[in-house]
Amino acid sequence: MQDQYTPETSTNNQLKCKDCGAFLKFAPGTNAITCDYCGVFNEISKSTEIVEEIDYEKFITEKLSLEKQQTIVTVKCAECGAATTLKSNITSDLCPFCGTSLVVANGSASTILKPKSLLPFGITQKQAFELFRLWIKKLWFAPNSLRKYVNNTDKFNGMYIPYWTYDSDTDSSYTGSRGTYYYVTESYTTTENGRTVTKTRQVRKVRWTPVSGYVNNAFDDVLITASQSLPLKYIDKLEPWDLKNLIPYDDKFLSGFRTECYQVDVKKGFENAKIKMDPVIRYAVKTDIGGDEQQIFTLNTTYRNITFKHILLPLWISSYRYQNKVYRFMVNARTGEIHGERPWSVWKIILFSLACILVITGILIIVKMNK
């Protein structure tokens, strides 16, 4: 989602070498940007700024229009809808999320809230590619074309993905029921040695008692992706992130990489954060209810001291097309954790199944012949 306000800052994520004018790239795992052409090494000075938490309520009611903005030039993919930054020195490109050709001439300027902090890339493209190659090797029944695909290092794109983090204290009132186990003795008949006999057994029952109460929780850095271009069930598996190492936003760390515009605004992000908090709150309620089983009838939660951060997190992303479907792979560029969608080769599965049938049939024939 884009907020339309007067821009105060702008960036295209590209910095030029002070000696030869070539575009510089941030070197993952370092604190510097280097020139691939003349070798100039420029250390990025460490910021003294503090990564601050922003008061959510005050921001929504008072500061939204005053917050620092940035204007970025993006191209929106017609296939998957992702809006990503452009490299300023190119005339054609591929979407990093689905591999579709982008019409760079259709790029547009968007004004968005400027991120406050980020985690720089810690893993190089080469390291990410090697992790990806090893991951592919472990996939059973993968198409041969996928194994050929992993021979091209350039298929990996470095992307900064927008996220929100939220802190909140919660007060939850509830009504419910506590279940306590008790046992009763029951008689039953059964047949033993051809005779009908009567026996007894202990049967577990549940005694329910109505309850009500309050629980409090404190949440810190509930992480919500502001992207809708990647499958959540995979991107969530890339956690945890070392958020304690967030540094103040600096364009220099983005040089040589792309960034995606946020598609989930801060309000929607907090609604998603509530969904993520809910299981934790319910667990606290059930613990408070006690007993052997618990039922929650009503649950009302208020949120206090809400703060948030707008951050960028680094991913290495690759997309692969197989039988007209796009499969995406993601590497956490801090920890090396890798997850993604995987294609299956139907023919390999069929051939494997036939081979298993032949082996089993052969074993049965040999066993029958030896009888």
N, C-alpha and C positions, 0 to 999 in steps of 0.2 A: 504494500500500500504506500502511496506517495503523498507527502504533505506539501502543499503548494505555498511556499513562503518566499520572501525576498532572500536570495542567497547571500551569505557573508563570506564563504570560502569556496574554493573549487579545487579539483584535483583530477588528473587523468591517470594517476598511479604510475607515471613514468618520469624518471629523473635523468638528466643528461650529464655525461662526463664533463668535468670542468676542463679537461685537457684536450680530448678529441671530439667531444660532442655526441658520442655514441650513447645509446640508451643503457642505463645501468640496471643491474638486477641485485636485489637483496640476496645475500648468501645465507641459505638456511643453516641454522646451527651456529651462526656467528653473530656479531654485533656490527656488521659492516656491509657496505655495498661495493661491489667490485666491477671494473670495466673489463669485458671479455676481449677488447681490442688492444688497449694500451696497458692494461694491468694495474691501473690506478686503484689504490685501496683506500676507501673512505670509511673511517669508523663513524658509527652513529652515536652521537653523544647521548649519554644516559639522562633521561628527563628527571627533573626533581619534583614533577607534579605528582599528586596523590590520586590514585584511582578511586574516585568518589562514588558513593551511593547517592542517587538522586531521589528526593522525596516525591513519591508517586502522586499523592493527592495534590500537592502544591504545583507540581509540574503540569498536571492535567488542567487545573483551574486557572493558573497564573502564568506559568513560564513557557508553555508550549510554543507560542509565537516568538518568544525571545531567545529560545535555545539556538545554539550555533547550527547553521545549515551548511550543506555543501552541494554544489552542482556537479553532477557527473554525467558523462555521455555514455549512453547505453544502447544496446540493440536487444530487442525483444524477439525471442525465438518463436517462429510461427508454429512450430511443432509441439514444444513442451511449455511455452509461455515464460521461460526463465528470462530475466532481464539482467544482463551482465555488462560490465565495463568493457570498453574497446581498447585495444592497443592502438596508440595514436599513429603508428607508422605502417599500418596495413590497410589494404583495400578489400580483402576478403578473409573470411574466417569460418570456423565451425563452432557450433554450440558446444560448450564443454559438458553439458548435461545430457545431450542426446545425439550429438554428432551431426545434426542437421546443418546444412550450409546457411550462413547468415548473410543477409543483404546489408552490408555495412553502410550503404548509402542511406538506409532508413533509420540510422541511429538518431536518438533524440536526447535532449538535455532534461534531466530530472533533478528536482530539488528534494533532498532528503535530510533527515536529522543526522548530524555528524556523529559517528561513533566516538565514544569516550576512551575506549581502551581496546587492546587486542593481545593475542598470543602470537608471536612471530613464528614463521616456519622453523621447525627444528630438524626436519628430515628432508634430505635433498631428493630431487626427482629420481636420481639413480637408485637411492636407497629404497624409495617407495616402489619403484619398478621391480626391484629384486624381491621385495616382500610380496608384491602382486604375483610375480612369476611363480614363487613357491606356493602361494595360495591356489593358483590355477592347477598346479601339478597334483594337488590333493583332491581335486574335483573328479568324481567318478562320472563316466558317460558324458563328458564335455565334448562338444563338436570339435573336429580337427581344426576348423577355421579359427576357433578361439585360441587354441594352442599356438597357431601361427601368429595370431594377433599380438601375443605377448612378446614378440620379437622386436616390437617397435616402441622404444622408450618414449618417443615424442607423443605417444597417445595419452600420456598423463598430463593433465593441466593443473597448475597450482591455483586454488581458489580460496578466497576469504569468504566465509559464509556468515551472514548476520545472525546474531542471537540476542536475546534478552535474558537477563538474570533478575530474579526477584527475591527479596527478603520480606518476611512478614511474620508478625505474631498473630496467632489465631486463638479465639475463644469460642468453644463449641458447647452448646447445650443440647442434651439428647433425652429421649425417652426410649425405653426398650424393655427387654425381659431377660432375666438371668435363668439359665437352665442348670439344674443340679441333678446329677445322676443318683438314683436309688434303685434298689433291687428287690424284687418280689419272687417268692417261690411258687412255681407252677407245676402242676402234675400233667403228665402226658403218658400215652401208651405207645409201646413199640413191640416189635416181634423179635424174640431171641430164641434160637434153637427150635423154631416152629411154635413157640408159645407166646401168647400175648402177656406182656408184663407192664406194670405201672411204675413209672419213675418220676423223679422231681428234678427240676432245673432252676437256676437263677436267671431271671429275665431282667434286663436293664430297662428302666423307665426314666423319664425326664420330668422333673417338677419345675414349672415355670413361675417365676416371681417378678412382678412389674418393678422396674427401676427407672430412675432418672438421675441426671447429674451434669457436671461440667468438666471439660478437659481443656488444657492449654497446650499449644505447640509453638515452637519457634523454628521457622524455616530460613535457611541461609543458601543463597545462590541456587534457587530453583531455575534450572536451565531450560529455556524454551527457544527452539529454532524459529527464526523469523523468515525462513525460506519455505517455499512450497514446491521447489523444483526437485527435491530428493525424497525418496521413500522413507517415511519416519521410522518404520520398523527396523531399518538398517542404520540410519544416521544416529538413532538413539543408542544403538549398540556400540558406537564409537566412544561413548563415555566410559570412564570418567576423563574429564579434562583437568589439567593442573591450573585451575582458575586462580589459585593463590599467587601464580606467577604473571598475572595480567600486568601489562605495562601501559602507560598513557599512549593514546593514539598518536602515530607519527606517520606521515605519508611515505617516508623513506622505507619503512618495512613493507610497504605494498608495491614498491617498485619491481617490475618484472612479473607481477602476478595480477590476476583479475579479482574483482570483488563483485558479489551479487547484491542487488538492491533488496532491502527488506520488503517482503510482501505481507507480513503480519505486523500491524502497528502495535504500539505499546499497550493500548487498551485490550485488544484481542489477545495479545501475548499474556496479559495478566489473567484473562479468563481461562486460557490454556494452562496457566500455572496453577489455578485453582483445581483443575481436573487432576493435575499431577500431585497436588497436595492431598486430595481427598482420601486415597487409600491409607496414607499415613495417619490422617485424623481418625478414620474409621478403626484402624488398628488400636489407636490410643483409647478410643471409646470402648472397644471390646475388652481391652485390658482393664479399664476402669470398672466395667460391669462385673467382670470376674466370673466365677462359676465354671462349669464344664462346657456350656454352650451359651452363645449370646445372640440376641436378636435386636436390631436397631429399627425402631419404628419411625422416629423423627430425629432430624439432625439439622441444627441451625448454627452456622458459623459466621462470625464477624472477623474482619481482617484489620489489624492495627499496625501502625509503624511500617507501612509499606514503602520500600525503596526498590530501585531498579538500576541496572546498568545496560547500556547499549554497547555490545562488544562484537568483535570479529574473531572468528576462529578459523585456523588454516586446514584445508583438506587438499589432498591430491585426488583428482577425479578422472575417471576414464569411462567412456561409453562404448558399447559394442552392439552392432546390429546383427541379428540372426533371425532369419525367416520373418522379416518385416516387423520385428519387435526389438525395442531398445532395452539393453541390460546395462545397469550402471554399477560401477565399483568405486569404493571410497576408502581412502587411507587417512587415518588421523595423523596429521603432519607433525604431531608432538610425540605421540607414543608408538606409532607404527601399527596400531590396531586396524585391521582391514575387514570390511564386510561389503556385501553386494548381492545383486541379483545374478543368478546363474542360469544359463540355458542348458537344456538336456538334448542329447542326440537320440532321437527316437530309434534310429537304425541301430545304434550301439546297444540300446536296451533290448531291442528285438533279438539281435544276434546273440547277446549274452544269455537271454532267456532260452533261445533255441539250443545253445551250447549246454546249458544246465540240464535241459530235457534230455539231450543226447547222452550226457554223462550218466544221469539217473537211469535211463533206459538200458544203457550198457551194463551198469552194475546189476540191475535186476535180471538181465539175460545171463550174466555170468553166475549169479547166485542160483538161478533156476537150473543151469547146466550142471552145476556141481552137486545138486541134490541126488 
